[in-house]
Amino acid sequence: MKIAMVGSGYVGLVTGVCLADFGHDVVCIDKDAGKISALEQGMVPIYEPGLSELLNANVTAGRLGFTTDLTTAVAEADVVFIAVGTPSRRGDGHADLSYVYAVAREVAEAVSGFTVVVTKSTVPVGTGDEVARIIETVSPEADVAVVSNPEFLREGAAIDDFKRPDRIVVGIDDERAREVMTEVYRPLYLNQAPLLFTDRRTSELIKYAANAFLAMKITFINEVADLCEAAGANVQEVARGIGLDNRIGAKFLHAGPGYGGSCFPKDTTALVKIGQDFGSPMRLVETTVSINDQRKRAMSRKIIAACGGDVRGKTIGVLGLTFKPNTDDMREAPSLDIIRGLQDRGATVVAFDPQGMKAARDLVENVAFAENAYGAAEGADAVVLVTEWNEFRSLDLERLKTTMKAPVFVDLRNVYRPHEMRRHGFAYVSIGRPEFGLNEPVSDAAE
């Protein structure tokens, strides 16, 4: 099957590469000639484990290509995926659909024969209807079925998510598209991935509802963590206790500094706006957005408190900048609010991240970047673990303590055990667990 992927960003590139690996003939399209040239040379512009190797293997096999020529690629395609960005619109938080609609117009002018046009971008309810209207207006004779097929990829695990999905959601209003989309995802039958066909508007809402529910789950456990700190309880044990209930599940119950990234902040805000547009307010989601924004800012205050209430003139080492490990994505990362909050109170920040420092340089000012975790800790009055990269999970604590000016460790991901940190002489602060200072006795009974 011939597939044209319009948009070679994160979603488009991962989807295109994986579909090529399924055996389809895929052409990825982008207006950015520099990006296309780099991809043709095997240079992947994003960090996603395994993506570079899979891309090059499928280029070598002749199943994957890249071009700026949308017209030719679309004319030859059986299926056209629209996978361009839908960022939050500046000023009101609505999803910006200008890129989607612009592609729809170009596709309308280029299609030849019966073609399935798939919106892979995350779009509000009713967008598929508008895409269909645009295509019909631009090219009344075009024989097109517009489909909604939202993505559910986790950054850092996108390839595995695509090849072993929990579900594949396909929204159709034209039965001819059912057979085509079934063929697109036929290789996944071996993994018994459920293919859920529904109507287009329902499919569009499923994506937003899924992300909003997960964001609420994260925000819930973060509020429970605050209660645990106040009451002297352990949020990790609370999470385990409730997560063993199959109705709740253990995933997304890890307390931390708040959610970030390209999806949850944007999609929760968009769902709030969608509810307002339809006169059906999403009050739980509204509250989730507000709490998460406040939490990210509150983390700098937590660090300041761990430093005795004042960080003016002090140096803080920050370990991890990206919103999660195994990605270079800095969008809406909690580290950004944390760093600004520390700088506003007079602190000097030295940071290290295995993949995020290039993007971070454009987002933060007056931050020194270290070559490794120990470089970030050198001479620091405190070290803060913000992103739980694997290399931060087994730090040489004696070496870390020796290089620091003061042994204060703030663990915003609960990576380390309190008694272990105390044994190494750290004043240790974590999320939703009892805190112990340097003079606390090293006794497991205190846990």
Helices and strands as residue ranges (DSSP letters): E 2-6, H 10-21, E 25-29, H 33-40, H 51-60, E 64-67, H 70-75, E 79-82, H 98-110, E 115-119, H 127-138, E 144-148, H 158-163, E 168-172, H 176-184, G 186-191, E 195-198, H 200-231, H 235-243, H 264-277, H 283-306, E 315-319, H 334-344, E 348-352, H 357-360, E 367-369, H 373-377, E 382-385, G 390-392, H 397-403, E 408-411, H 418-423, E 427-429, G 444-446
